[in-house]
Amino acid sequence: MLTIKCAKCKTKLFKYKKIGQGRVLRCWKSKITRLYDGEVKGQNFVCGNCENIIAEIKDDRLDIIVKDLLIPALKSENNCLL
């Protein structure tokens, strides 16, 4: 489970259930488990605090603008980076 944050103001946006390895380039709507402070404005998903555009909304996914997103490092149960 990842907590996705705005890179500009560090506000929590949503929790995302990531499966597998690799970068987060798209977030599927069905895997977003909790919405914190993100908003939909037109065809964009924006930070509710600073209005930073985080992603472009497609049919069933969010196409992430990578430079505008903070994703913490994944850790296993013994605190080693995956």
C-alpha angles and dihedrals in degrees: 000000000000129000106215116211136186111257092214103053103008092236116157109248107175147329115250130194103223119194120195134001131298140064124319104246097147132026115205112221092226091060096053103104102179134017117211116169107340124118137196114235114176107307094339136087108219138184109262092216105048102012091238111161107242103173146354113244117233127176100286103358148047115240102214125225094220099206091057097055135078118205119180121230113269115244131195125221092275093051097252119137114254 
